[in-house]
Amino acid sequence: MDIGSIAALVGNGPARYLIESIGNVNSQVLTSMHRDFIPVLGEEGDTEIFSFYETLESPTAQEPGEGKDVSNVSRILGGLAQRATKAPNRTRTDTMFIVPYPENPTFIGRHEAIEAIKRQFGLPKPHQNSKPRTRVAIYGLGGIGKTQVALAFVYWLQSALPDIAVLWVHSSRADRFRQDYVKIAQAYNIPGFGDPKVNVLQHVKTWLETKLRTRWLMVLDNADDLETFFHETDEDDFGISVQDGISRYIPECSHGFILTTTRDKKLGVRIAPGKPPISVGPMGEHESHEYLCKTLDDGTISTADTSALASKLEHLPLAISQAATYITENTITIQKYLQVLDNSDEVLTRRLGEPFAAVGRDSETPHAVTATWILSFRQIEKTSPLGAELLSVMSLYHWQGIPRVLLEKYRENKEGKDKITIPSDIFESSIGTLKAFSLISENKDGELSMHRLVHLVTRNWRLDRKKSNVGVESDYALLASVSLADVLPKNGKDTRGSCLLLLPHAEEIFSTDLGSHEYERLSRGEIALRIGKYCLEEGQWDRAATWHCRAFQAFSRLLGEKNPKSLESGLNLAQAYRSQGQWAKAESLQLEINKSSQEHLEADDPLIQRGMDNLARIYMSQEKFEEAERIHIRLMESFEAKYGSNHAKTLDIMNSLAINYRRQKRLEDAERLQLKLMERSNPNVGNVQNNLAMIYVDQGRWDEAEELLTHAIKDAEKLQEESPFAWSELVESLYFTTDEEINKKYKCALSGLRSWLTEGKTAELPAYLTSEDDKHYEDVFSDEKGGYGPAIN
């Protein structure tokens, strides 16, 4: 069609834009006209539309009105007129679009959630393998973007199926719910809605179910308060509870759809039963990048920058929007903003509490991340006080990998303290409430985790509440510490898995302000003591020193320096100092501990014996061999008399004495003791074989040494998962040998040590492997020596 010639006829008049639009293949004007015209025609199949164009010249004004062509045209026009008169009488269907927000221009992604909504509703057409539902709920953490997903869906619906009316109802409170029902009544001019005697909620519900013939979708946005929807008041004559909540005013019919957005999965299940609600999670890496580029209107931002910021904010849409607003308002880069956040968790918490403007967010809904979560916290306090309490307790632990046993022990301690009973179903329901609000999650091993930002905000919320409710919050902190101390193993040995799992929670407890309650301070001391023992067993000397120092200070201050707890933690601290190579410091502290132990404990108390053994080892580290020998001989005689010659304690002291003899070059005495140990089948036989082999090396008995070392290496391979020292002891022993065959064993041991250290193990090597005099540790990663020991001459 030659639109140009027609446009010339209308000049610059008001019809010019319409005429030009007709010529565009993808004309928005024609699309809009088509969309508005279709509903007027009624249901599909009610109307036939004919499109045709002329191939012959039309009759002119001069034609007489007769002839073959004129007759054909008249016949066709008559047929069309006859069909039109037979079309059923119909009234205009009111496909209202009552949505309070414009389409969000920065919305991206969320395809999985939107497609899930379409699939469950059976839109645009039902799927073969699933029956369409009339009620669907989506749930997720506050600020995760549920409203934005619903908004994107309804704008898609308006475009794809314009014959479906869309009604938006704010559902955070009963009064907001009623206000939007009134708006629906006004928009449709529902008869009688203005009558003060009429229950407008029931009136609109009935009208939507029975009078509005077109299909419709109602969005119940922010339906978060279970009590608002399902408030049980009293019982009827049959003893059945009567619900007084607004859920009874939600319409239900075959031509109506209900889409609910909620933070509470439990509420979503009750409003839309039959299928689990659709979970809306954080944005993906690519979605976060696109979203930041759109929001900041900058397509040149690097993925590294957007990834760093999105990860810091846990890919939470509301937090990312908040950050983008701050970046735009202050004209700074993402990198600069990250530097601001990296200053401290306090800065991040403050930024999360800053309100900002956002498209598609109700004016009465909190715009700051902190405020929207506090709203959830308060709702949980109303419906599940124990759930709110458990949330506070969990904020005192690390945000990931919280074992259920910690919360179960908290429950047990709370029952004892408050003299109450907490039924199992109430306890499980409380945890379920936190999961329903997406504040925590649980893996298949029963470990609970909090969203990292939720953890920060909850802790800050708890501290704010503590100012006005000191006693309650102090009780939480006290019982959280006591519960952790209770579940930590008393001995670090053979409890590696449990201690490793609980270590982050112990560190988190110590990162918070100490309460004033003496029992909380004591429980912290116990935590430090037990974690310190674990670190000693793992060879983590620096950590062990830190934890035992905390324990020693706590017990000494609260119980006195002579208390057995103080003496035990002091002894462990001296042991850590020795392993660090701080021998003078270790000796001074151990002498002090031994003096106090001998004054206040029984003569055969294990603490006294351990203290003497540790002092002897400190002396050996300083090459004070004679002092160490005297102590070990006395201890060996004492242990043989008390426990017997084959007891592990006796054999351990005998092994230390043999090492002492070897270092004094008393090789025959050393060999004699090591052979006794071999005969008595010491559990640590690999270590005994190693020590005896080195005596043979010193004596030049290479073949015998090689045979023993072959067995020692096999034992080390078996023990490497259990002990951090199996390889390091071999490396230390073999380092100074020059025999070629023995050096091969050294290379094997060194390779094992290298493998152990590079597989993510955390143990630190003893001081004798890392001192300035010996270079064993350097050899492990030395490129110059190819990772092997000393060169063979």
Secondary structure, 3 states (H helix, E strand, C coil): CCHHHHHHHHCCCCCHHHHHHHCCCCCHHHHHHHHHHHHHHCCCCCCCCCCCCCCCCCCCCCCCCCCHHHHHHHHHHHHHHHHHHHCCCCCCCCCCEECCCCCCCCCCCCHHHHHHHHHHHCCCCCCCCCCCCCEEEEECCCCCCHHHHHHHHHHHHHHHCCCCEEEEEECCCHHHHHHHHHHHHHHHCCCCCCCCCCCHHHHHHHHHHHCCCCCEEEEEECCCCHHHHCCEEEECCCCCEEECCHHHHCCCCCCEEEEEEECCHHHHHHHCCCCCCEECCCCCHHHHHHHHHHHCCCCCCCHHHHHHHHHHCCCCHHHHHHHHHHHHHCCCCHHHHHHHHCCCHHHHHHHHCCCCCCCCCCCCCCCCHHHHHHHHHHHHHHHCHHHHHHHHHHCCCCCCCEEHHHHHHHHHHHHHHHCCCCCHHHHHHHHHHHHHCCCEEECCCCEEEECHHHHHHHHHHHHHHHHHCHHHHHHHHHHHHHHHHHHCCCCCCCCHHHHHHHHHHHHHHHHCCCCCCHHHHHHHHHHHHHHHHHHHHHCCHHHHHHHHHHHHHHHHHHHCCCCHHHHHHHHHHHHHHHHHCCHHHHHHHHHHHHHHHHHHCCCCCHHHHHHHHHHHHHHHHCCCHHHHHHHHHHHHHHHHHHCCCCCHHHHHHHHHHHHHHHHCCCHHHHHHHHHHHHHCCCCCHHHHHHHHHHHHHHHCCHHHHHHHHHHHHHHHHHHCCCCCCHHHHHHHHHCCCCCHHHHHHHHHHHHHHHHHHHCCCCCCCCHHHHCCCCCHHHHHCCCCCCCCCCCCC
